[in-house]
Structure formats: structure tokens, C-alpha cells
Amino acid sequence: MNTSLANSARMVWAALRMLLVLTVVTGIVYPLAVTGIGQALFHDKANGSMVKVDGQEVGSKLIGQSWNIKGTDKPDPKWFQPRPSNSGYDPLTTGSSQLGAGDPTLVKNVKAAKKQVAEFNGVPESDVPKDAVTGSASAIDPDISPEYADIQVKRVADANGLTEARVQKLVDDHTDGRSLGFMGEPHVNVLELNIALKELAEK
């Protein structure tokens, strides 16, 4: 009986020691190591890739945001507009509409959106790219396609009193290609583009 109790005590003590070791390793050492590596090698991304203008944070280049006329839900013609967002660009409620490609509601919404985008930018509906009328899976995509940026150039130039050539150059300068030359699609970060636009318009 004493032997049995001693064996049980040893097993309990071994289990407690293992619990303590795992708690320290997984609860303290591992998080600190990952945080340290992130801060050392990926400082900007680890801290949310925040963008500052004149020392103030204006957003994250990883999260889309609206560019509406102040106090309204209408898009401001002075700015390049992002993809539609099912969550209102709220990072706490991300997600798509969950409507299938053939869903009548989605088809109706896309047709209406295409007409609005075409009229807003003064282009034919056939020139409106799909990312201008459909949201991303996350609903907070910060990027648009170069094609969507291109159809906005004239409208943005007119609204800011700039030439189309200067605004088009901004788009070209802020167009990123495929990662490693073959991954993903060319894209334009809307926040960074609009910051550059603001600087150009104020010159």
C-alpha cells in the first residue's frame, strides 16, 4: 500500500512538473520568442502596418476604409474609392455577404453597383472591373486592381484640379506587381495612393 501511494505521489509530482514546464514554455517563452522575432524582423507588420501623416496615424495599409464625403455615406469624388465592403470596413465584423455567384440578390446588387460606378466615374459599364462592384472575402481589402484605379483617374483629376497625366502617374507609381513575379495579382493600395494624391493636390 505504501508503495502504491509512493508511486501515485511520484506520478502526481511528475505531472505537476510537466504542467509547470509546459506552462512556462508555451505561456511565456514561446510568446516572447515569437513577439521578439516579429518585432525584430517584421516590425511594421507586427505593429499593424500603421500609416502616419504629419505624425498622426491615418489608418493601416492592411485594412480598407471608406472615402466618403464627410458626414455622409456618399463617395467623395476627390478620392480614389476602394472595393465595396459588406461590413462597412469594420475589422471587427469581417466577412463576405455569403451569397453565391448565381444568387439573384447578388446579381441584382452587382448590376446596380456597376451602373453607379460607371456613372460616378463617367465610363461605360463595360469598363467597370469586377473588384469595383464585389467585396473581398474579408470585406476590408485595402487594395484595388490597377484597372479600377485607372477608371477613377479622370474623375479624381477633375475634382482636385489636376491633370489626368499627373494622377495617372500616381497610380502607375503606386501599382505593385505580383509577389516574386508570379504570386497574386497587380494591385494598388488605396490609402497610400490617396495620401500621395493629397500631397500632390496641396503643392
QUIVEN-V212910 format. One record per pair of residues at least 24 apart in sequence whose C-alpha atoms are under 6 Angstrom apart, sorted by the first residue. I is the first residue (numbers start at 1). J is the second residue. Records with the same first field share a line. If there is no record, write none. Layout:
BEGIN
I: J, J
END
This chain:
BEGIN
62: 142
63: 140, 142
64: 140, 141, 142
65: 89
78: 156, 159, 160
83: 131, 132, 135
84: 135
85: 135, 139
86: 139
89: 140
94: 138, 139
95: 137, 138, 139
96: 137, 139
121: 152, 155
142: 189
143: 187, 188, 189, 190
144: 187, 188
145: 187
146: 187
END
